[in-house]
Amino acid sequence: MIAWVDGEWLEEGSASVPITDRGFLGADAVFETARLYEGGYFRLERHLERLEQSAAVLRIPLPARSTLRDAAFQLAQRNALTDGSLRITVTRGSGKGPLVVATIAPVSAAWREKAERGWTLITARVRTPPATVVPHVVKTTGRIWSLLARQEAADAGVDDALLLTVEGHVAEGPTWNIFWRRGDVLYTPALETGILDGVTRAEAIALAAPLGLRAEEGMYGRDALDYADEILATMSSVGPVNIRVLDRRPLPEPELGPRLRSAYWAAVAAHLERPAGTEPA
């Protein structure tokens, strides 16, 4: 695959990061991922806006948004991809200015199949830090709590782990937001819990009413999930994913999940951003 590294187009195998780079040495870096679908990016402007917000908190200067946008589309073209996952990483660099790296890769068939099948989860022992410690508007590479949660999941032989706040409120997964349905209400943790404001999360909330549900955001204890009719994770790469088992408790056959997935991918197709002057194939 071809990568974009500080304005140069390089084969991934020949691209490198200096050993003095602050992102390598201290996770002094921010990133965003976005979904390429049918030749266009879903909500690319929102992802770039969020990257700017993250970089502003850490005071890492960014190239112009138009430069990053052009790089994203050129990445897809140079790698002959119409479907994949884009990642833009910006580190503080080695003292001469930031290092900007953009890569793209296909979404693997195994990852899609696992999402379609549904995940098994545990509730992690590690907790998310409060926003007074780590501003959660920052999507940084230094999310050690997410790495520890995933280690717990691997040790337990499950797909992933759910994180709680230090107060015990439901928060998020290592790379995804969480929803659960009880009756005709779709619940999700409020942003005040310190979670990342996921692009897919926002889309799922917007789709609740058309699907006959009322969306509610709030501060919920872990026990709220014990009464859920179904639980879902949402993330950019594969959209909504049903949770099949949480803490060894099998969940009922999903009713909302298939409908939400269908509505979500229809919304994705309707809101794709493409290079100026191009039309869908």
PyMOL commands that set and color helices and strands:
alter all, ss='L'
color gray80, all
select helices_A, chain A and resi 12-14+22-26+44-58+65-78+109-117+144-156+191-193+199-211+222-227+256-270
alter helices_A, ss='H'
color red, helices_A
select strands_A, chain A and resi 2-5+8-11+29-37+40-42+84-91+99-105+119-128+160-165+170-172+177-182+185-189+214-218+230-235+239-246+249-250+272-273
alter strands_A, ss='S'
color yellow, strands_A
deselect
rebuild
show_as cartoon
